[in-house]
């Protein structure tokens, strides 16, 4: 399991969320602010299986510029 976090510019969020949900990803959207330029960003968080990582990355890369983090998750529950 992976916890994927993608920090993206606000203007590409609607398109990114549409593409993510149409490919079956459940995402959480958080407003965030960068430390250097103090510009508004959006952080997209998504818990996925290891075999979905490439699909997630492809959607983000083809939609917008992003800073992406991939974290190993020991346990994931959807209640």
Secondary structure, 3 states (H helix, E strand, C coil): CEEEEEEEEHHHHHHHHHHHHHCCCCCEEEEEECCCCCCEEEEEEEEECHHHHHHHHHHHHHHCCEEEEEEECCCCCCC
